[in-house]
């Protein structure tokens, strides 16, 4: 167990590597009840969310979801989140555990003048992530609805193990999967959540399901090239530098941070987030220097040994002129070790039989063969 964002959380159950591989090859389940959740309700809920977030919430139809960011007036990222439209005037926002208090204060502060109600439901809804190529088959065994009808970034209501749940098909691991929200389940009375958790584990037995801790969640999201708040993005980082500009919709009339982001876009970026793949044996870690010709050109923000790729990988911010394909060095324990700037994601599933490997699309079996030859 370890302390994370004020919560005592399992770092691993069986081990980071077996849990990571269970998600890549079959299915795993994560307890993510520590994350922040808020309901935004009212006739001006859409207009309010469009003002505080960078993405275009008006594009969401009921029972669909969207990844986005909250930015401050300077364009710095207050948090990244997923918002689901439950009904025409009702939204569910899920944000990072470490930012629960900050985000809720930010939302309520800027709600003044909007006909909207914001309710913190973090303590009243249990939340699990079921991720991996066997995620749908696992949940389908205990679901009353046909889960194949819920597409990527879509949502729906179903009963799982005879318990009312809301499910969304998003994820943080680079695999197909669902978030399961066990509605009306206070943390002081978690019996319904226990029932659903145990039923999912039982349903996934034939697929060798594993309960997964924070360790595997971090290695999986890093292989998938996804940002961790506090490491890869923060209030001094903009979505443009973080290369998640797809969540910034400049065609909206206004949103907090728009002017600063427009100015940065017009002036040009000075740095940007990139993927780092080690060529020499070594594991990059946060704050390790990225160098070219012995001069520092950037810094690692997240790094790990990637269990599926079997290589050291990291994400870093480097000066804008250094692009994919450039050989660089990472300073690890005072040694400069060879590495390469590569396209992100390092690995991510795009369909049942197609994956992205170092930014390029492959049939999954071809990718698996390549992985054994591309490692250092």
N, C-alpha and C positions, 0 to 999 in steps of 0.2 A: 504494500500500500504506500501511497505517497500523497503529499498535499498538493493540490492543483486548484488554483483560483479560489482558495478557501474551502475546498472540498477534499475529503479523504477519499482517494480514488485508487483502484487497482492499476498498477503499472503493467502487470501481466498476470495471467492465470497459469497457463502451461509454459509460457515463454514467448518472447516477442517474435522470434522467427517462425515457430509453428503456427502462431496465431495469424501472422502476416500471410503465410502461405495458404492457410485455410481460406482466407478471404480471396486470394488470387485464384485458387483452384476450385473452391467449393462454396463455403458460406461461413460467415462469422457474425456474432451479435455483440453489440456494444451497448452498455448502459450510458446514455448521454443526458440523463435527467438533470445534470448540473447546468446545462445550457440555459440561456435566458429565453423566455417566451412572453410575448405580449399580444393581446388582442386590440386591434384598432377598429372601432365601430362607429358608424354614423354616416349621415348623408354626404359629409365632406371628407370621408376617410381617404378616398382616392386622391382628392386634391391635396390633402395634407401630406400623404406619403410621397406624392410627386414633388412636393416642396422640400421635404427633408432628405430624400434619397436621390441618387444620381441616375438610376434606371427609370424607364417609363412605365409606371405602374398601370397606366390606362390600357396597356397592351394585354393585361391579365384578364382572362375570362374566369368566371367562377370555376373553382376546382383546378386551378393552374398555379404554378409557382415560378419564382424569378429570383436570381442571385443579384445582389446589389450592394451598394455601399452608402453609409452615412458619411458626409464630409463636413469639415468645419469651413469657415469663411475663406481660409487660405487654401482650400482644396485638399487639406490633409485628411487622412482616413480616420474617422472616429471609430468605425467598426465596419466589418462586412457581415452580411446576413442573407437569409433566404426568407422571402415573404410569400405566403400562399393566400390566394383570394378564396375564402370559404363561401361567401355569398356576395351579392352586388355591393353591399355596404359593410362587409365584415372581413377583416384580414387577420392572419396570424403571422407574426414576425418572430423568427428564431435567430438569436444572436449569440455571440461568444460568452462563455461562462465568466471569463475575467472582466467582461464589460457590462454585466447585468445592471448594476446600479447606475453606471455612467450613461448607458444607453437610455434607460427608462427616464432618467432626469432630463436628458437631451430631448427626448420625444415630448415629454410633458411641458418642458420650457417653450418649445416651439409650437405647441398645439394652440396657444392663445390666439383667438381670432378665427379658429376653425370650429365648425360644428361637429366635434368628434370626441369620442370617449376612449381613453387608453387604459387598459387593465393589465396589470402584471399578473400573469397566470403561471409563472415559473414554479410556484410551490404546489400547484393544483393539477398539473398534467405530467405524468411520467413519460419518458421518451427513450426509445431504443432505436438503434440503427441496425438493420439486417442487411448485410452487404456481401456480394459475391455472385458468381454465375448461377448458383443454386438458390439464391435468395427468394425468387418468385415461387419456385417449386416448394420451398420450405413453408412459406407463409400460406400458400394456396391450400395446403393440407388442413389448415385450421380456420380458413376464411369462408365467410358466407357469400362473398362476391367474387366475380371473375377478375383476378388481379391483372390478367394480361390486357385488360381494357384500359389500364392506367399507364399511359405512356410516360416518357422521360419528361420531368418537370410538370407532371400532372398529379392530381390528388384525388382522394375519394374517401368515403366512409364505408366501413365494413365491421362485422363482428369477428374478432379473433378469439378463439376459445370462449365463445359466447359472451365476449366482453366488447362493448362499443369502443371502437378505435377510429382514429383518423390516420390515413397513411398518405405519404407523399413519396414520389419516386425521384429523389435527388441523391445526394451522397457526397462523401468527403474522402473516398478511398480510391477513386478511379475505376470502380467496378459498378455494375448494375446493382441496384438495391433500393431499399425502402427505409423511410423513417416511420416509426410506429408511435403514435401519440395515444396514450391510454388516458382518455378524457375523465375529468372529475375524479382524480386520484390524488388526494393530498399526501404530502410526504409523511405526515403523521399517521396515515392510514393506508399503507401501500399494498394491501392484500390483492387488489385487482391487478396491480402491476406485477406482483410476484406470480400470479396465475398465468398472465400472458407470457412473461419471461420463461417460465418453466415449460409452457406449452410449445413455445418456439424451439426451445432446446430439444424437446422430445420429438417434434416434427422434423428437426434437422439431423436427427441421429443417423439416418441412413446416408446422409451426405457428409458425415464427419464434421458437423458444425462445432465450432469452438467459441466459447465466450472470450472476448478480446479486451485488453486493457489499453491504457493510454499509449503505451510503447508502440504497439502495432498500429494504432490510429495515426501516430506521428510518422512512422516509416512509410505507411501506405499513402498518406496524403503527400509526402515528399516525393515518392516515386511518381505520383500523379501530377506533380508540379503545382500543387495548390498551396496557397499562402497560409501561414499561421500568424494570427494577430499577435503583435508584440515582438515577433521575430522578423517576419518578411514585410509586414505593413504596420504602420502606426500613424499617429497624427502628424508626423514629419514626412510622410510618404504620400504621394498622390496616386490615384488609380492609373494615371498615364505612365508614371515611372514604374509602377508595379505590373504594367502590361496587362491590366484588366480593363482597358479602355472600352471594351464592349459593354460595360455597365454604365458608361457615361453617355447620356443622350443629350447632346448639345441643342437638338431641335426643340427641346422643351422650352416653354416660355421662361421659366426661372426655376432654380433650385439652389440650395445653400452650397456655395463653393463654385458656382458656374463661372463667375467672372475670373476668379483666380485660375481655374483650369483652362479657360479659353486663352488667358494671357500666357500660361505655360505652353500651351499647344502652339501659339503663334510665335513665341520666342524660341521654341525648340527645347527638347529635353537635354539635361546635362548628364544624366545617368539613367540606367534602366535595369530591370531585373532580368537575370539570365540563368540558365542552367549550367552547372559545372560538373563534368564527368572526369573522374581521376583517370589518368593514364598510368602513372606509377602507383604502387600500392600505398594507400593512405586513406584516412577518413576525415573529410573536412568537417569542421565544427564552427558554430557561430563565432564571429569576430576574427576568424583566421583571415589573413591578408591574401588577396588575389593580386599577383604581380606579373609584370611584363618587362623583360630586360632588367630584372631586379628592382623595378620601381613599382610601388603600390598603385594599382588602377581600380581597386575596389575591395569589398569585404564580404565574406560569407555571412549570410543571415540565418540559414538553416543547413544542417548537413548530417549525414548518417551513412552507415553501411546499408545499402539497399538489399534486403533479403532475397527478392525475386531476381533482380538484375545481377546480384553478387558482385557489387562494385561500390566504391565510394562515390557518393553524389552530393551535390549541394546546390543551394540557390544563393545568388550574390547580386549585389548592385555594383555595376562597373560603369566606367565612363562610356558615353554613348558611341564612341568610335570603335569600340571592341565588339565584334559581332560573332555569330555562330561560325564555327570552324576554326576560330583563332586558338592557337596553342598558348596557354598561359601556365603559370605556376602558382601553387597554393602553399603558403608558409605554414607547415605543420611541425610543431616542436623544433623551431629554428631551422628546419630543412625546407628548401624550396623543391616541391615535388610537381612533376609534369601533370597537367590537366588540360581539358579542352572545353571551350564554351560550346554548348550544344543547345538545340531547340528543345523547348518544353512542349508537352510533358515528356518526362523520361519514359513513362509507361502508363497507358490509360486505355481501358476498353471502350470502344466506340459502338460495338454491336455484338451480337452473339458470337460471331466468328471473326471480328476485325478489331485490331488494337492499334494504338499509336505507340511507336517506339522511337525515342529521341526525335519527336516531331513528325515522323513519317508513318503513313498508314501501311499496315501489313495484315495478311491473313494470320490468325493467331498461331497456327502451327509453324508457319515460316518464321514468325517473330520469336517463338520459343527456340528454334534452331539457331537463329542469329544471336540470341542472348548468350548462348554458350560460346560463341566465337568472338563477340564484341567486348567481352569483359577484359579487364587488365590482367 
